[in-house]
Amino acid sequence: MRDETVTNSTGRVDDSGSVFTTAVLAVNALVVLLIISSNSLVLAAIRLDSCLREDIRYIFIGGLAIADLLFGLSMTYNFITVFALYWVDSYYGCLTAYVMPVISLTASSFSVFLITVDQYVSVVYALRYRNVMTATTAKRLLRAVWCGSVFFGCTVYMGWNTYDGRCLMLDAMSPSFLLTMGTMAYMLPILCMIVLYTRILTIARYHVRQIALQEQINQDPLLRERGIYNFKQFLFDFRLLYALIIKAC
């Protein structure tokens, strides 16, 4: 922000505004540094470990780390150009300061959604997981997410903005664009993830009950005998049905 000083009634210069601006920029710089360093470590770990590179889950995690890393870099550009130096006076220079975070946040949101989809497939279709969710499929899904995010962000350059010379988000970004971004890039993935995780929880609880019941049967002689009796009764009924079918033929 601009360094503005105010003189109070005692004649002293009040620079509390500049101190507050400096503190905000320092906190934001620390957050951005943590974002960049942590996601860089994640990408380095995936790059150096061949086992992680072959794991489908880490392909999606790597895509999420790239999106978050881009967000950290874009916020660095945003703070320097818009909040610190005020040297963004061009049309594309100002819009770029907001388009880059939009692209990275949209890609990050849908990358988290893809991780949820991967977990859902691994639970619901456990036996077919390796056939359904392959490395090629995961990479294609990530490409689709990034292509959609870049296209959505670039619509700002195509005229979906209200830039009037002032480089502030509410002045440069169209309200309809911000509403669409909040709905399509955040609310919709969140609602879908809630539905998928509810389904995962339901299936997980069902499996836990089945395992507990099986352990109870194995520990209780009466239940174990009853289970053996039911199995024998099933075999008898099956043999009877088979005999009837043969006789009918």
N, C-alpha and C positions, 0 to 999 in steps of 0.2 A: 504494500500500500504506500501511498505518498506520505512522506515524512512531514506532517503538519503539526505545528506547535500552537498552543493556545495560552494567552496571558490571562491569569486570573485577577481577582480584585486586589490582591496584595502586590501586584506587579511582577510576580514570579512566573516563569515560563512553565506551563503544564505540558509535559511530554508523555503523559500516561497513555495517550493513543498510540504513539510510536512504540512504547514499551509493550503494550498489549499485542500490537501487530508483530513485533519481533518474537514474542513468546509463542504466538500462534504458528508462525512460520517455523520456529525451532521444533515444536511438537510435531508438526506435519512432516518436517524433514526427517525426524527420528522414525516416524511411522513408515515413511517411504523407504528409508534405509533398511528397516526390518523386513519389509515386503520384498525388496530386491534381493537381499542377502539370503533370506530363508528359501525363496523359490529358486534361486541359483543353486543352493545346496541340494535341493530336491532333484533338479535337472542333472546336476553333476553325479549324484548317486545313481540315478537311472542310467546315465550314459556310461558309467564305469562298471556297473554290475550287469553282466550278461543275463543273469537269472531274472532281474527286474525288467529288462528290456523284452524278454519273452513272455512275461506275465501280462495278460489282457488288462487286468485292473490297473497296472502301472502305465499302460499306454494312455488311459483316460486321465490318470493322475498327472502324467507328464503334460497332457494338453491343458489341464487346469493350471499347472505351474507356469506354463508359457503365458497363458492369459493373465494370470496375476502378476507375472513379471512385467508384461507389457503395460499393465495398469500402473505399476510403480514407476516405470519410465515415463509414461504419459503424465502422471501427476507431477513428476519433476519438471517436465516442460511446462505444465500448466502453472505451477507455482512461480517459476522463474519469469515466465512471460507475462502472466496476467496479474499476479499478486505482488510481485517484487519489483520488477523493472518497468512495467507499463510500456514496453516498446512494441506491443502488438497493435498495429494500426491498420494492417491490411485485412482484406476480406477473408482470404484463405488462411492467413496466419492466425486470426482470431478463432475461426471455426475449427481449425485443427486442434486447438487447445482443448476443445470439448468433444470433438469427434473421436479422438484417440481413447479417452476414457470410456466413451459409449461402446466402442468396438470391443475393448478388452473386458468390460463388465458384462456385456451380452455374451461373449464367448465363455467367460468364466461361469456365468449362470447356467448356460446349457451344458457345459462340461460337467458341472456337479449333477445335472439331470442325467447325463449319460452314465455317470458312475452309479446312480440309483438304478437305472435301467439294467446295467450289468449285474448288479446285486440281485435284482428281481429275476432276471433270467437264470442266474446261478441257483436260485432257491426253487423257483417254480418249475423250471425245466432242467433239473440237475443232471439227468441222464443224457440230455441232448445239448448241454451247454457248450461243449467243445466244438460241436458242429454248427451251432447257431451263432455263437459269439467268437469268431476267429479274429486273428490279428488284422487281416485284410478288411473285415467288416468294421472293426474298431477304428481303423485309420480312415475309412470312408465316412464314417459318422462324424469324426472330428473334422474332416475336410468340409463336410456339409455345414457343420456348425460355424466354422470360420468363414466360409463363403457367405453364408447368410448374415453373419455379424458384420462383415465388411460392407456388404451391399446395403444393409440397414443403416450403418453409420454414414455411408457416402451419400445417402439421400439428402443429408443436410447440405452438401455441396450443390446438389441439383436444384435447390430452391426451397427445401423444407426448413426454413429458418426465418427469423425476424430481425436479422442483423441491421442495425441502423447507425453503425459507427461506434457504438459503445460495446466494449468487449466484456460483457457480463453475461452469465448464463441465462438469466431471465430476460435479458434484452436480445441476446443472439439466438437462443433456441426457441423454436415455436412451441407454444403450449400443447398443441395437438401432438407434436413429436414427443414431448416429454411424457404425455399421457399414454401414447402408444408404447413407448419404451418401458414405462412402468408396468403396463399390462402384459405385453407380449414377452418381454425379456425377464421379468421378475415374478409377477403374480401367477402367470400361467405355469412356468416350470415349478414353482413352489407348490401349487395345488396338485399338479401331476405327481410330484414327489411324495406328498402327503398320502395320496391314494395308493401309490406303489408300496410305500413303507407300511401302510395299514394292511395291505395284502400280505406283505412279507411277514409281519408280526403274526397275522392270523395263521399262516402256514407253519411258522416256527412254533407257535403254541400247540398246534395240532401234533407236530412231530414230538414235542416234549411230552405231551400226554401219552402218545403211543409208546415212547421209550419207557416212561414211568410205569405204564400198564404192563409192558413186557417184563420189566424187572420185578414187578409185583407177582406176576405169574410164575416167574422162575424161582422166587423165594418162598411162595406159598404152595405147599404140596397139594392142597385141595384144589386150588385154581389150576395148578399144573395138570393134575389128573383130569379135571373137567375139560381142560384144553385138549388133552390127548383123546378124551372120549368124544369131543366134538369133531376132532379130526378123523377119528375112526368112523363116526357116523357119516361124515362127508364122503369118505371113501366108499362106504356101503351104498349110500344114495347114488354116487357116481357109477358104481358097478351095476346097480339096478337099472339106472337110466341107460347105460351102455347096452345091457342085455335086452332091454325093451326095443332099443333102436335096431339092434341086430335081428331081433325076432320079427320086427315090422318089415325089415328089408327082405 
